[in-house]
Amino acid sequence: MPDSLSPIEVLSTKICPWLNDPLHMLDTIRRDGKFSHGWILAGPAGVGKINLALVVARRLLSQSIELPGHLDSATALAAMDARHEPYDHHQDLHWIFPDEGKYQIAVGKPPNPLPNTIRALIYDLNLTSHTSNNKVAIIEPAEAMNGSAMNALLKTLEEPTPDTYILLVSHQPTLLPATIRSRCQILPLSAPPREEALPWLSSGGQETESNCADYLSFVGGAPLAHTRENISKIIKINNELKNIFNVNYISKMNPYEIAAKFKDDQALVLEWLTAGLEVAIRERFRGVGLSGSGREGASWLPAGWEKITKKSLFNQLDTIRKLRKQIDAGVKINTDLGLGLVLQDFLPTRAERII
């Protein structure tokens, strides 16, 4: 990582430029003595919510008023990628996230719950602060808690221990029970303006500004949605698939050859197809073409998709979502066959034409 600090120190002492305004607002609320014991930092994945949470946590724990430094894209991406690796951090910072290979945060079994569970967190929060100041908990992402974990946390939100602050980082706040949402202040965070995100992301120097522009369109403008490695992979997939759909797909390649070509990155291909179809559907309802429209989010799509009807776009999107859901749920399926079948539906001989 291009920084001498650990990932946690980087994300606690430096901040992405578009997060300065939300930080200033939180600082003002804290100075006015109106800072809630529970906060939900809500917004799409990749907009920097964990960066803001860690900066706020550091300020609460150290009572610091020093402004954080500028966080550049290369350092930010490296730190985000390594943020869950074990590093020393403030003893009164309690950061909970799913264990590697798991998708849920468990409640934990008494009397000795395992680390990274909600009961272990509650036990720690009930102890005296190590520095006789505040205690801060970060749960990332909050919607990863199972039902029992959410119920256990609710009791702590209702009756927080003194000088305790709980920051819930949430990509999908509607998945949190209304009982939890009602006991927290909600801070909505959105993707930064494109004119700010594009130069920030491309300043890393590993990709051209044009490729970064396509990538930002693909991820809805969220610069931290993927690791640096996956950003490069997605840009490559984008360029190759555009060429395949526009030129080679009809005459030179069959769907199963394409699936085999991307064997190691099929999950990213499915993500690319999902995002592309969602944008294509939106543009179609706006009555705008996909190529040469000059609109954000459309110019990166294959021009050949303009020949596919709305109905087929919806059907193909539904098929891909079902396949991704099966893969995410751990269902054992032949992904080569699944992706091949998905791609087959894009063949001109199968897709309906616009009359």
Order of alpha helices (4+ residues) and beta strands (2+ residues): alpha-beta-alpha-beta-alpha-beta-alpha-beta-alpha-beta-alpha-beta-alpha-beta-alpha-alpha-alpha-alpha-alpha-alpha-alpha
